[in-house]
Amino acid sequence: MARLGVEVEGEGEDREFTVRGYEAGHSGLAYALDQETGEVIWRFQTVEEGFWGAPEINSGAGLWFPPAIDGERDMLYYGTGNPAPFPGIIGWPNGSSRPGPNLYSNSLIVLDRQSGELQWYHQPKPHDLFDLDFHLSPMLATVELDGQTRDLVIGSGKLGRILAYDRENREVVWDTEVGEHENDELDGVPPGETIEVLPGVLGEVETPMAFADGVVYAAVVNMATPYTATGHEALDGTQAVQNAERMTDLDAGTGEIVALDATSGELLWRHEVEAPPFDAETVVNDLVVASTFDGTIFALTRERGEVVWSAQLAAPLIAWPAIVGDTLLVGAGAGDGALTAFRLGAETAATPASTPEP
């Protein structure tokens, strides 16, 4: 996952791998460089100074994706990740090491492009206990609403909500819940108990959304994660996230592709799928192309979400395709990867491409 890193020590058969994630005192960081010299012009740390009172324990508010850039207003719009450790660790259950809202995690943050200074923010999920990021690259859209043209910024993430904000007056225009939800609003896990939480650690809106002609398209993962107040007796943030991911059953995951009206947030249609959609929607002409982790790729009508074409590949799909002219290119794999091309009107059987010598 994006929040984990791997340190490698030694060479050859003596190599040792150590997985790191949510190390204490680490924060997401936005910064700008001079194109000519590489000099850092400004920095913005996404965790408040002091790390919510415990820099020896807390971390988070990572930046997964690039910002949206509003050239007219000279603003940058970022979505940020969750605070950690989550839900807690031994000695600090249920986020007690980080009291308060934990700014600026799980937030839309808006920075001045020239100075990096914070202009405004909104935090849809304060004091998050269950890894419910608001991490996606926001999308900029202009819509007609109540007889007026309004410039919106639309964000989402693993919390399973899609929000639209007015870029001018900064108000929340709409806030729509998608996917399945269970126990995600709890203030804490009761001591000694294990609870299932939806969205889980791997969903719901895990990957980038699409926008076209006044409609927002999103892939939603429905997959629960079991939690205890101390992250299954975790010693630190790294163990807590590893435990959460290890105990999440991928095979039990399902999902849905949804389309929302960008002016109101109203659900226009929902297409259910039997495996998690770890892709991102690609809109082309009157179709939405999507895929699922079991290797299925398919195209839906933009108007009703009806399947018009599908194919089954032999490897998992976790990324979105590229479309050039009449050709659809799909990268897939876990271990042995493959690049598959589909073409309109193709009459010949698929053949393996040549592999260059290493």
C-alpha positions as CSV (number, residue, x, y, z in Angstrom):
1,M,0.0,0.0,0.0
2,A,1.1,3.6,-0.5
3,R,1.6,4.2,3.2
4,L,4.2,1.4,3.6
5,G,7.8,1.5,2.6
6,V,10.4,-1.3,2.4
7,E,14.0,-0.9,3.7
8,V,16.6,-3.3,2.2
9,E,19.8,-4.2,3.9
10,G,22.6,-6.4,2.6
11,E,23.0,-8.0,-0.9
12,G,22.1,-11.2,-2.6
13,E,20.8,-14.0,-0.4
14,D,21.8,-12.0,2.7
15,R,19.3,-9.3,2.0
16,E,16.9,-8.4,4.8
17,F,13.6,-6.6,4.1
18,T,12.0,-4.4,6.8
19,V,8.5,-3.0,6.1
20,R,8.0,0.5,7.5
21,G,4.9,2.5,7.8
22,Y,3.5,5.3,10.0
23,E,6.8,5.8,11.7
24,A,6.5,8.2,14.6
25,G,7.2,11.8,13.8
26,H,6.6,11.4,10.1
27,S,4.1,13.6,8.2
28,G,2.9,14.2,4.7
29,L,4.7,17.1,3.0
30,A,3.8,19.4,0.1
31,Y,6.6,21.5,-1.4
32,A,7.5,23.5,-4.4
33,L,10.8,23.5,-6.2
34,D,12.4,26.1,-8.5
35,Q,12.4,24.5,-12.0
36,E,15.8,25.8,-12.9
37,T,17.8,25.1,-9.7
38,G,15.8,22.5,-7.8
39,E,15.8,24.9,-4.8
40,V,12.9,24.4,-2.3
41,I,10.7,27.5,-2.5
42,W,8.2,26.5,0.2
43,R,7.0,23.5,2.3
44,F,3.8,22.7,4.0
45,Q,3.6,20.0,6.6
46,T,0.2,18.3,6.7
47,V,0.5,17.2,10.4
48,E,0.2,20.1,12.8
49,E,3.4,21.1,14.5
50,G,3.9,19.0,17.6
51,F,2.3,15.9,16.0
52,W,-0.9,16.3,18.1
53,G,1.1,16.2,21.3
54,A,3.1,13.0,20.9
55,P,5.8,13.1,18.1
56,E,7.3,9.9,19.6
57,I,4.1,8.0,18.7
58,N,2.0,9.8,16.1
59,S,2.3,10.3,12.4
60,G,0.2,10.4,9.2
61,A,-1.7,12.8,6.9
62,G,0.1,11.4,4.0
63,L,-0.2,12.8,0.4
64,W,-0.9,10.0,-2.0
65,F,-1.7,11.9,-5.3
66,P,-0.9,15.2,-7.0
67,P,-2.9,18.3,-6.3
68,A,-5.6,19.8,-8.5
69,I,-4.3,23.2,-9.8
70,D,-6.7,26.2,-10.1
71,G,-4.7,28.6,-12.3
72,E,-7.3,31.3,-12.2
73,R,-7.3,31.5,-8.4
74,D,-3.6,30.4,-8.1
75,M,-4.6,27.7,-5.6
76,L,-3.5,24.1,-5.0
77,Y,-6.1,21.5,-3.8
78,Y,-4.8,18.5,-1.9
79,G,-6.5,15.5,-0.3
80,T,-4.7,14.1,2.8
81,G,-4.6,10.7,4.4
82,N,-5.4,9.4,7.9
83,P,-3.7,10.0,11.3
84,A,-1.8,7.2,13.0
85,P,-1.6,5.0,14.9
86,F,-5.1,3.5,14.2
87,P,-7.2,2.6,16.1
88,G,-4.5,2.7,18.7
89,I,-1.6,0.7,20.2
90,I,-0.7,-0.9,23.5
91,G,-0.9,1.8,26.1
92,W,-2.7,4.2,23.8
93,P,-6.0,2.7,22.8
94,N,-8.5,4.3,20.4
95,G,-6.3,7.2,19.3
96,S,-5.7,8.5,22.8
97,S,-2.1,9.5,21.9
98,R,-3.6,12.1,19.5
99,P,-6.6,13.9,21.1
100,G,-8.5,16.4,19.1
101,P,-9.4,16.5,15.4
102,N,-5.8,15.7,14.2
103,L,-5.5,18.5,11.7
104,Y,-4.8,18.3,8.8
105,S,-5.4,14.6,8.3
106,N,-8.4,13.4,6.3
107,S,-8.8,16.9,4.8
108,L,-9.2,18.9,1.7
109,I,-6.4,21.5,2.1
110,V,-6.1,24.5,-0.2
111,L,-2.7,26.2,-0.5
112,D,-1.5,29.4,-2.2
113,R,0.5,28.2,-5.2
114,Q,3.1,30.9,-4.9
115,S,3.7,30.9,-1.1
116,G,2.4,27.5,0.0
117,E,0.4,29.2,2.7
118,L,-2.8,27.5,3.9
119,Q,-5.9,29.4,2.5
120,W,-8.7,27.1,3.8
121,Y,-9.4,23.5,4.6
122,H,-12.3,21.2,5.4
123,Q,-11.9,18.0,7.4
124,P,-14.7,15.5,6.6
125,K,-13.4,12.9,9.2
126,P,-11.9,14.4,12.4
127,H,-10.0,12.1,14.8
128,D,-10.2,9.1,12.4
129,L,-9.8,5.7,14.1
130,F,-10.2,3.5,11.1
131,D,-7.8,4.6,8.3
132,L,-10.6,6.5,6.4
133,D,-8.5,8.7,4.3
134,F,-9.7,11.7,2.2
135,H,-6.7,11.1,0.0
136,L,-7.7,11.3,-3.7
137,S,-6.6,14.1,-6.0
138,P,-9.5,16.6,-6.0
139,M,-11.3,17.2,-9.2
140,L,-12.1,20.7,-10.5
141,A,-15.5,21.1,-12.2
142,T,-17.7,23.9,-13.4
143,V,-21.5,23.3,-13.3
144,E,-24.8,25.1,-13.6
145,L,-26.6,25.2,-10.3
146,D,-29.7,27.2,-9.3
147,G,-29.3,29.2,-12.4
148,Q,-25.7,30.1,-11.7
149,T,-22.3,28.9,-12.9
150,R,-20.4,27.5,-9.9
151,D,-16.8,26.3,-9.8
152,L,-16.6,23.2,-7.7
153,V,-13.8,21.1,-6.2
154,I,-14.8,17.4,-5.6
155,G,-12.9,15.1,-3.3
156,S,-13.3,11.6,-1.8
157,G,-11.3,8.7,-0.3
158,K,-11.5,5.6,1.8
159,L,-14.1,7.1,4.1
160,G,-16.8,6.3,1.5
161,R,-18.1,9.8,1.0
162,I,-17.9,12.1,-2.0
163,L,-18.0,15.9,-1.3
164,A,-18.3,18.9,-3.5
165,Y,-17.2,22.4,-2.4
166,D,-17.7,25.8,-3.9
167,R,-14.3,27.1,-4.7
168,E,-15.4,30.7,-4.3
169,N,-17.4,30.7,-1.0
170,R,-15.8,27.5,0.3
171,E,-19.1,25.9,1.4
172,V,-19.9,22.2,1.2
173,V,-22.4,22.0,-1.7
174,W,-23.2,18.3,-1.3
175,D,-21.9,15.3,0.7
176,T,-23.0,11.9,-0.6
177,E,-22.3,8.6,1.1
178,V,-21.4,5.6,-1.2
179,G,-20.9,2.0,-0.5
180,E,-21.5,-0.1,2.6
181,H,-21.0,1.4,6.1
182,E,-20.9,-0.3,9.5
183,N,-19.4,0.9,12.8
184,D,-17.3,3.6,11.0
185,E,-18.8,6.4,13.2
186,L,-17.8,4.8,16.5
187,D,-15.8,6.9,18.9
188,G,-13.8,3.8,20.0
189,V,-13.6,0.1,20.0
190,P,-14.8,-1.3,23.4
191,P,-11.9,-2.8,25.4
192,G,-11.5,-6.5,24.9
193,E,-13.8,-6.6,21.9
194,T,-13.2,-7.0,18.1
195,I,-15.5,-5.2,15.8
196,E,-15.9,-5.3,12.0
197,V,-15.7,-1.9,10.3
198,L,-16.9,-0.9,6.9
199,P,-15.2,0.8,5.1
200,G,-12.2,-1.3,5.9
201,V,-8.5,-0.6,5.5
202,L,-8.6,-1.1,1.7
203,G,-11.7,0.9,0.8
204,E,-14.1,2.4,-0.1
205,V,-13.1,5.0,-2.8
206,E,-9.5,3.9,-2.9
207,T,-8.6,5.1,-6.4
208,P,-9.1,8.3,-8.5
209,M,-12.5,9.3,-9.7
210,A,-13.6,10.6,-13.2
211,F,-15.7,13.5,-14.2
212,A,-17.4,14.1,-17.6
213,D,-20.4,16.3,-18.7
214,G,-21.6,17.0,-15.2
215,V,-21.3,13.4,-13.8
216,V,-18.9,12.0,-11.3
217,Y,-17.8,8.3,-11.7
218,A,-16.2,6.4,-8.8
219,A,-15.2,2.8,-8.0
220,V,-16.3,1.7,-4.5
221,V,-14.8,-1.2,-2.5
222,N,-16.9,-2.9,0.0
223,M,-14.6,-4.9,2.3
224,A,-14.6,-5.0,6.1
225,T,-11.6,-4.9,8.5
226,P,-11.7,-6.3,12.1
227,Y,-10.3,-3.9,14.7
228,T,-9.5,-3.9,18.4
229,A,-8.8,-0.8,20.5
230,T,-5.0,-1.4,20.3
231,G,-4.7,-2.5,16.7
232,H,-4.6,-6.2,17.7
233,E,-1.9,-5.5,20.4
234,A,0.3,-3.4,18.2
235,L,3.5,-1.9,19.6
236,D,3.6,1.0,17.1
237,G,1.9,2.4,14.0
238,T,3.7,0.1,11.6
239,Q,2.4,-3.0,13.4
240,A,-1.1,-1.6,13.6
241,V,-1.4,-1.1,9.9
242,Q,0.2,-4.5,9.1
243,N,-2.2,-6.2,11.5
244,A,-5.2,-4.4,9.9
245,E,-4.2,-5.4,6.3
246,R,-3.3,-8.9,7.3
247,M,-6.7,-9.5,8.9
248,T,-8.7,-8.0,5.9
249,D,-10.1,-10.8,3.8
250,L,-9.6,-9.8,0.1
251,D,-11.6,-12.8,-1.1
252,A,-14.7,-11.5,0.8
253,G,-14.6,-8.1,-0.9
254,T,-17.1,-6.8,-3.4
255,G,-17.8,-3.4,-4.8
256,E,-19.8,-1.1,-7.1
257,I,-19.3,1.5,-9.8
258,V,-21.4,4.6,-9.1
259,A,-22.4,7.7,-11.1
260,L,-23.4,10.9,-9.3
261,D,-24.9,14.1,-10.5
262,A,-22.2,16.7,-9.9
263,T,-24.7,19.5,-9.3
264,S,-26.5,17.7,-6.4
265,G,-24.6,14.6,-5.5
266,E,-27.6,12.5,-6.3
267,L,-26.9,8.9,-7.2
268,L,-27.8,8.4,-10.9
269,W,-26.9,4.7,-11.1
270,R,-25.0,1.9,-9.3
271,H,-23.4,-1.2,-10.9
272,E,-22.5,-3.9,-8.4
273,V,-19.5,-6.1,-9.0
274,E,-18.4,-9.4,-7.3
275,A,-14.8,-8.5,-6.6
276,P,-13.1,-5.3,-5.3
277,P,-12.6,-2.6,-8.0
278,F,-9.1,-1.4,-7.3
279,D,-9.0,0.5,-10.6
280,A,-10.1,4.0,-11.6
281,E,-12.8,4.7,-14.1
282,T,-11.9,5.8,-17.6
283,V,-14.5,7.7,-19.5
284,V,-14.5,7.5,-23.3
285,N,-17.3,8.6,-25.6
286,D,-20.5,7.1,-24.2
287,L,-18.8,4.4,-22.1
288,V,-17.1,4.0,-18.7
289,V,-14.4,1.4,-18.6
290,A,-13.7,-0.2,-15.3
291,S,-12.2,-3.4,-13.8
292,T,-12.0,-5.6,-10.7
293,F,-9.3,-7.4,-8.8
294,D,-10.3,-10.8,-10.2
295,G,-9.1,-9.8,-13.6
296,T,-12.4,-8.7,-15.1
297,I,-12.4,-5.6,-17.3
298,F,-15.7,-4.2,-18.6
299,A,-17.4,-1.2,-20.2
300,L,-20.6,0.3,-18.9
301,T,-23.0,2.8,-20.6
302,R,-22.6,6.2,-19.1
303,E,-26.3,6.8,-19.2
304,R,-27.5,3.7,-17.2
305,G,-24.4,1.8,-16.1
306,E,-25.3,-1.3,-18.2
307,V,-22.6,-3.7,-19.3
308,V,-21.9,-3.6,-23.0
309,W,-18.6,-5.5,-23.1
310,S,-16.4,-7.5,-20.7
311,A,-13.3,-9.7,-20.8
312,Q,-11.6,-12.0,-18.3
313,L,-7.8,-11.7,-17.9
314,A,-5.6,-14.2,-16.1
315,A,-4.1,-11.7,-13.7
316,P,-5.4,-9.3,-11.1
317,L,-6.3,-5.7,-12.1
318,I,-5.4,-2.8,-9.8
319,A,-4.9,0.1,-12.3
320,W,-6.9,1.9,-15.0
321,P,-6.4,1.3,-18.7
322,A,-5.1,3.6,-21.5
323,I,-7.3,4.2,-24.5
324,V,-5.8,5.5,-27.8
325,G,-8.0,5.7,-30.8
326,D,-9.8,2.3,-31.1
327,T,-7.3,0.5,-28.9
328,L,-7.7,-0.3,-25.2
329,L,-4.5,-1.2,-23.3
330,V,-4.6,-3.0,-20.0
331,G,-1.7,-3.7,-17.6
332,A,-2.2,-6.6,-15.2
333,G,-0.3,-8.8,-12.9
334,A,0.8,-10.0,-9.5
335,G,4.0,-11.9,-10.0
336,D,3.8,-12.6,-13.8
337,G,2.5,-9.4,-15.4
338,A,1.0,-8.9,-18.8
339,L,0.0,-6.0,-21.1
340,T,-3.2,-6.8,-23.1
341,A,-4.5,-4.8,-26.0
342,F,-8.1,-4.9,-27.2
343,R,-9.1,-3.2,-30.5
344,L,-12.5,-2.5,-32.1
345,G,-13.0,-4.7,-35.1
346,A,-10.0,-6.9,-34.4
347,E,-10.3,-10.1,-36.5
348,T,-7.1,-12.0,-35.5
349,A,-6.4,-14.0,-32.3
350,A,-4.3,-12.4,-29.6
351,T,-0.5,-13.2,-29.8
352,P,2.2,-12.7,-27.2
353,A,4.4,-9.6,-27.8
354,S,8.1,-10.1,-28.0
355,T,10.0,-9.6,-24.7
356,P,13.2,-7.6,-24.9
357,E,16.4,-9.2,-23.6
358,P,17.3,-8.0,-20.0
